[in-house]
Amino acid sequence: MTRIASLGMYDMPWLHAANDAVWAGLAARLRDAGMADVPETLDRTQPLAEIWHDPALLFAQTCGYPLVTALKDVVTPIAAPVYSVPGCAGASHCSVIVVATGSSFETLADLRGRRAAINGRDSNSGMNLFRHAVVPLARGGRFFGEVVITGGHLASLDHVATGKAEVAAIDCVTFGLVRRHRPELVEGVRVIGETAKSPALPFVTRGSASRDEIGMLFSVLRETIADPDLASAVEALGLSGVASVSVGDYAVVLGSEREAVAAGYPILR
């Protein structure tokens, strides 16, 4: 049975070619190393949630928050990516807090009672890190007047730029890639701050994968990213390397949640 591969976390249409090139290089190396049933192409037909839960999963990328919540024991980390975009440091990233370009807001505190946009309640960058940043400002378990769920970071950017919301927290990798490839999509927003950092979105495989298979995936992934023939595709994705990582390294994600709960701010609102 052919396995499943996805690079769906940063797979905007203008990055399809780069992701396809990286996967082709990675898949070829896996076959050369003796791995069977390596898919020829990335799966763009299934929702990411289904891909992550599929027992045929070979390679994917997920968010750090579901990794330690809904996907605990369902997937296992292979590596954490190292991105060369502002807001990243080694294998960590943050979210940038954005408001409309023409607004008068200068700090997060200025947004009390306003409308915030988030990509989803299960997002580390769009919700969990955002909530952690708001904790010191919340009163009685509330800070914003309203929180709207957009379904994605690009939609959150559009909400802020068009006035449907006043503020959003955008994964700095997404923001950096959009600014690099589609700068017109961020012309309507400006950054007023950053959240705390947490480990970058991990590359994962199925939870039952053997240690040898995980080791092979890590080694081949590192070789692929360093391949000079793939330099333009790797650069387009903002990648500069990978780092070893375990589920335990993502404990900081749940730590942010526990701090919010302890402070009486369990829900971003």
C-alpha positions in Angstrom: 0.0 0.0 0.0 1.4 3.4 -1.0 2.0 5.6 1.9 0.9 9.3 2.3 3.0 12.4 2.3 2.0 16.0 2.8 3.7 19.4 3.2 0.4 21.2 3.8 1.2 23.6 6.5 3.1 26.0 4.2 1.7 24.9 0.8 0.1 28.1 -0.5 -0.5 27.8 -4.3 2.6 29.9 -5.1 4.7 27.4 -3.1 3.3 24.2 -4.7 6.3 23.9 -7.1 8.8 24.4 -4.4 7.2 21.8 -2.1 6.8 19.3 -5.0 10.6 19.7 -5.8 11.6 19.1 -2.2 9.3 16.1 -1.9 10.6 14.6 -5.1 14.2 14.9 -3.8 13.2 13.4 -0.4 11.2 10.6 -2.0 14.0 9.6 -4.3 16.5 9.4 -1.4 14.1 7.3 0.6 13.7 4.8 -2.2 17.5 4.7 -2.7 17.8 3.9 1.0 15.5 0.9 0.6 12.2 2.3 1.8 9.2 0.8 0.1 5.8 2.3 -0.9 7.1 5.9 -1.0 4.5 8.1 -2.7 5.4 9.8 -5.9 3.5 13.0 -5.1 2.2 15.0 -2.1 -1.4 14.4 -1.1 -3.4 17.6 -1.6 -6.8 15.9 -1.7 -7.5 15.1 2.0 -7.9 17.5 4.9 -4.8 17.7 7.0 -6.6 16.3 10.0 -7.4 13.1 8.0 -3.8 12.8 6.8 -2.4 13.1 10.3 -4.6 10.3 11.6 -4.1 8.0 8.6 -2.1 4.9 9.6 -0.4 5.0 6.2 1.2 8.4 7.0 4.8 8.5 6.0 5.7 12.2 6.2 3.8 15.4 7.1 4.0 18.6 9.1 1.8 19.7 11.9 1.3 22.4 14.4 2.9 22.1 17.8 -0.4 22.5 19.7 -2.3 19.5 18.3 1.0 17.6 18.5 0.7 17.5 22.3 -3.1 17.5 22.4 -5.3 15.8 19.8 -2.4 14.1 18.0 -0.6 12.8 21.1 0.6 9.2 20.3 -1.0 9.5 16.8 2.0 11.0 15.2 5.7 11.2 16.2 8.1 14.0 15.4 10.9 13.5 12.9 12.5 16.9 13.1 11.9 20.6 13.7 12.5 22.9 10.7 14.9 25.8 10.9 13.6 28.8 9.0 15.5 31.8 7.8 12.7 34.3 8.3 12.3 37.2 10.8 10.9 35.9 14.1 12.7 32.6 14.0 15.7 31.6 16.1 17.1 28.2 15.4 14.3 25.7 15.4 11.9 28.0 17.1 9.3 30.5 15.8 6.8 33.1 17.1 3.8 34.9 15.9 3.7 38.5 14.8 0.8 40.6 16.1 -0.7 42.6 13.2 -3.1 45.5 12.9 -4.3 47.5 9.9 -1.8 49.8 8.4 -3.9 52.9 8.9 -5.0 52.1 12.4 -3.8 54.0 15.5 -3.0 50.9 17.6 0.6 50.8 18.8 0.6 48.0 21.5 -1.5 45.0 22.2 -3.0 46.8 25.3 -4.6 49.3 22.8 -6.8 46.5 21.5 -8.9 46.0 24.6 -12.6 45.5 23.7 -11.8 45.1 20.0 -12.4 42.3 17.5 -9.6 39.7 17.1 -9.2 37.2 14.3 -7.7 33.7 14.8 -7.2 30.9 12.3 -8.5 28.3 14.7 -8.9 27.3 18.3 -6.4 24.4 17.8 -3.6 26.6 16.5 -0.4 27.3 18.5 0.6 30.4 16.5 -2.8 31.9 15.9 -4.4 31.1 19.3 -2.2 29.6 22.0 0.7 32.0 21.7 -1.7 34.9 21.2 -3.6 33.9 24.3 -0.3 33.8 26.2 0.5 37.3 25.1 -2.9 38.6 26.2 -2.8 36.9 29.7 -1.3 39.9 31.5 -3.9 42.2 30.0 -7.1 40.2 30.6 -9.6 41.2 33.2 -12.2 38.8 34.5 -11.3 36.2 31.9 -11.8 38.6 28.9 -9.8 41.1 26.9 -11.3 41.3 23.4 -14.9 42.3 22.6 -15.2 39.5 20.0 -13.0 36.8 18.5 -13.8 35.5 15.0 -12.4 32.3 13.6 -11.2 32.7 10.0 -10.0 29.2 9.2 -6.4 30.2 8.1 -3.7 32.7 8.6 -4.2 34.2 5.1 -7.8 34.8 5.9 -6.9 36.4 9.2 -4.5 38.8 7.4 -7.4 39.7 5.1 -9.7 40.2 8.0 -7.4 42.7 9.6 -6.5 44.5 6.3 -10.1 44.9 5.4 -11.4 45.9 8.8 -13.4 42.8 9.6 -11.1 42.5 12.7 -8.7 44.8 14.4 -5.9 42.4 15.3 -4.5 38.9 14.7 -1.5 36.8 15.5 0.1 35.4 12.4 2.8 32.6 12.4 6.0 34.4 11.6 6.9 31.8 8.9 3.6 32.3 7.1 4.0 36.1 7.4 7.6 36.0 6.1 6.8 33.7 3.2 3.8 35.9 2.2 5.9 39.0 2.5 8.6 37.4 0.3 6.3 35.9 -2.4 3.0 37.9 -2.3 3.8 41.2 -0.6 0.5 42.7 -1.7 -1.2 40.5 0.8 0.5 42.2 3.7 0.4 45.8 2.5 -2.7 46.4 4.5 -1.2 45.3 7.8 1.7 46.3 10.1 3.4 44.5 12.9 3.1 45.9 16.5 4.7 43.1 18.4 5.7 39.4 18.7 4.6 36.6 20.9 6.9 34.4 22.9 8.7 31.7 20.9 8.0 28.0 20.8 9.4 25.1 18.7 8.7 25.4 15.0 6.0 23.3 13.3 7.4 19.7 13.4 7.8 17.3 10.6 6.1 14.1 11.7 5.3 10.5 10.8 2.8 7.9 12.1 3.0 7.2 15.9 3.9 3.6 15.4 7.0 4.3 13.2 10.1 2.5 14.4 13.2 4.3 15.7 15.1 3.2 12.6 12.5 4.6 10.2 12.4 7.9 12.1 16.2 8.0 11.9 16.1 7.4 8.2 13.5 10.1 7.6 15.6 12.6 9.6 18.8 11.8 7.8 17.3 11.9 4.4 15.4 15.1 5.2 18.6 16.8 6.3 20.4 15.7 3.1 17.5 16.9 0.9 17.5 20.3 2.4 21.2 20.6 1.9 21.1 19.5 -1.7 22.6 22.3 -3.9 20.3 21.2 -6.8 17.3 22.0 -4.6 18.6 25.3 -3.3 16.1 27.5 -5.1 13.1 25.4 -3.9 14.5 25.2 -0.3 15.1 28.9 -0.3 11.6 29.6 -1.6 10.2 27.7 1.5 12.5 29.7 3.8 14.2 26.5 5.0 17.8 26.5 6.1 18.0 23.2 8.0 16.4 20.8 10.5 17.0 20.0 14.2 16.5 16.9 16.2 13.3 17.2 18.3 11.1 15.1 20.6 7.6 15.5 21.9 9.0 16.7 25.1 10.5 19.7 23.4 6.9 20.9 22.8 6.0 20.9 26.5 6.4 24.6 26.4 3.2 24.7 24.3 1.2 23.2 27.0 3.1 25.3 29.5 1.7 28.4 27.8 -1.8 27.0 28.1 -1.3 26.1 31.8 -0.2 29.7 32.5 -3.3 31.1 30.9 -5.6 28.7 32.8 -3.8 29.5 36.1 -4.3 33.2 35.4 -8.0 32.8 34.8 -7.8 33.2 31.1 -8.4 29.7 29.7 -10.1 30.9 26.5 -8.9 33.5 24.1 -11.7 36.1 24.2 
